[in-house]
Amino acid sequence: KTPKKVKEFKKIIETLVNKFDITHLSLAIPYPYDANKDLWNPPNLKFKNFRFRKFLRSLGNFKIFIQNDANLAALAESRANNIKNMVLLTLGTGLGSGVIIDGKIYEGKGFASEIGHSIIVKDGLRCSCGNKGCAEAYISVRALQRYYGKNLEIDKIAKKARKGDKKALKAFKIFSDYLAVLLNNIANI
């Protein structure tokens, strides 16, 4: 079964294929995507074991390059700023990360560079990936909303914090404390 978000994506690709002579398709997607098995299991999009590359091949005859969105953001920052070794975090619905070593994306075995799924609280909150205590469960938009106690957009919580709202300030304090723990771990690694 094709997930709704992928159906929407399919319409976009079909429009582009009909309009342009596409020979290559490069995509930045949230992990986890296992290129060897062609399985995409994005925890924040709520579907599992989707064969993304197979799906894309059904849309046209082009070369396909699929990579993690945070990895590509890190690579772009690395090249734009001539930094050979770095870690980039993407804070949003989840907590993404890209690791650059010697100017190249580092992936390790499996999902080794998925820092958002490193454990920062033993037996902690359940993460969208199914594990307990992952950094993403404590450092993400959803986490900040949980600390605030309301499913309010992050910019509205930030606006309240800037105005001195104690509840919003407390939410950002909790968030920043967990972020500090993660950044310290990254620096030590």
C-alpha positions in Angstrom: 0.0 0.0 0.0 1.3 3.4 -1.0 1.3 5.9 1.9 -0.7 9.2 1.5 2.5 11.4 1.6 4.1 9.2 -1.0 1.0 9.6 -3.3 1.4 13.4 -3.0 5.1 13.1 -3.8 4.2 10.9 -6.8 2.0 13.6 -8.3 4.9 16.1 -8.0 7.3 13.7 -9.7 4.8 12.9 -12.5 4.3 16.6 -13.1 8.1 17.1 -13.4 8.6 14.1 -15.6 5.9 15.3 -18.0 7.4 18.8 -18.1 11.2 18.1 -18.2 13.5 15.5 -19.5 14.7 14.1 -16.2 17.7 11.8 -16.2 18.6 11.8 -12.5 16.6 12.1 -9.4 18.2 13.0 -6.1 16.2 13.0 -2.9 16.8 14.1 0.6 14.5 12.1 2.9 14.3 11.5 6.7 15.8 8.2 7.8 15.8 5.4 8.4 16.2 4.3 4.8 18.1 1.1 4.2 19.5 1.4 0.7 20.7 -2.3 0.6 17.1 -3.6 1.2 15.3 -0.6 -0.3 13.2 -0.2 2.9 12.1 3.2 4.2 10.9 3.3 7.8 10.4 7.0 8.7 9.2 7.0 12.3 7.7 10.5 12.0 5.7 9.6 8.9 4.0 6.6 10.4 4.5 3.9 7.8 6.9 1.0 7.6 8.9 -1.0 5.1 8.1 1.1 2.1 10.2 0.1 -1.0 11.0 3.7 -2.0 13.5 3.1 -4.8 11.2 0.5 -6.4 8.4 3.0 -6.2 10.5 5.7 -7.9 11.6 3.4 -10.7 7.9 2.9 -11.5 7.7 6.6 -12.2 10.4 6.9 -14.9 13.7 5.8 -16.3 16.2 7.9 -14.4 19.1 7.4 -12.1 18.1 7.6 -8.4 20.2 8.9 -5.5 18.6 8.8 -2.1 20.3 10.2 1.0 19.3 11.3 4.5 18.2 15.0 4.6 20.4 15.9 7.6 23.4 14.2 5.9 22.9 16.4 2.9 22.4 19.5 5.0 25.7 18.7 6.8 27.5 18.1 3.5 26.2 21.4 2.1 27.4 23.3 5.3 30.7 21.5 5.2 31.4 22.5 1.6 30.0 26.0 1.9 32.2 26.7 4.9 35.2 24.6 4.0 34.8 22.4 7.2 36.2 18.9 6.8 34.9 17.4 10.1 31.6 18.4 11.7 28.3 17.3 13.1 25.0 19.1 12.2 21.8 18.7 14.1 18.4 19.4 12.5 15.8 20.2 15.1 12.2 19.7 14.0 9.5 17.1 14.3 12.3 14.8 15.1 16.0 15.3 15.8 18.2 14.6 12.7 21.9 14.6 12.4 24.6 14.6 9.7 28.2 13.6 10.4 31.0 14.8 8.1 34.5 13.2 8.4 37.3 14.2 6.0 34.7 16.1 3.9 32.5 13.1 3.3 29.2 11.9 4.8 29.8 9.3 7.5 27.1 6.7 7.8 28.9 3.8 9.6 27.1 0.5 9.7 23.4 0.5 9.8 22.2 3.9 11.2 25.3 4.8 13.2 25.1 8.5 12.6 21.5 8.8 13.8 22.4 10.8 16.9 18.7 11.6 17.6 18.3 7.9 18.5 21.2 7.8 20.9 20.0 7.2 24.5 20.3 10.1 26.8 17.9 8.9 29.5 18.0 5.3 30.7 14.6 3.8 30.6 13.2 7.2 29.5 10.3 8.2 27.3 9.3 6.1 24.4 10.6 7.5 21.1 8.9 7.4 17.7 11.4 4.7 16.7 10.2 2.4 19.5 13.2 2.7 21.8 13.2 4.4 25.2 15.2 7.4 26.2 16.3 8.6 22.7 17.5 12.2 22.4 14.7 12.8 19.9 12.1 12.1 22.6 13.6 15.0 24.6 14.9 17.3 21.9 12.3 18.0 19.2 9.3 20.1 18.5 7.0 17.5 20.0 9.2 17.4 23.1 9.1 21.2 23.5 5.3 21.1 23.1 5.1 18.5 25.8 7.2 20.6 28.1 4.9 23.5 27.4 1.9 21.4 28.1 0.1 22.3 24.9 0.3 21.4 21.2 1.2 25.0 20.2 3.4 25.9 17.2 7.0 26.3 18.2 7.1 29.9 17.0 4.2 30.8 19.3 5.9 29.2 22.3 9.1 31.1 21.4 7.1 34.3 21.2 5.7 33.7 24.6 9.1 33.0 26.0 10.5 36.2 24.5 7.7 38.0 26.4 8.7 36.4 29.6 6.0 33.8 29.9 7.2 31.5 32.7 5.6 28.4 31.3 7.3 28.9 27.9 10.6 29.8 29.5 10.5 26.6 31.6 9.8 24.6 28.5 12.8 26.0 26.8 14.9 25.5 29.9 14.1 21.8 30.0 14.7 21.5 26.2 18.0 23.3 26.4 19.2 21.2 29.3 18.7 18.0 27.3 20.3 19.6 24.2 23.3 20.6 26.3 23.7 16.9 27.4 23.5 15.7 23.8 26.0 18.4 22.6 28.4 17.5 25.4 28.2 13.8 24.3 28.8 14.7 20.7 31.8 16.9 21.7 33.3 14.1 23.7 32.8 11.6 20.9 
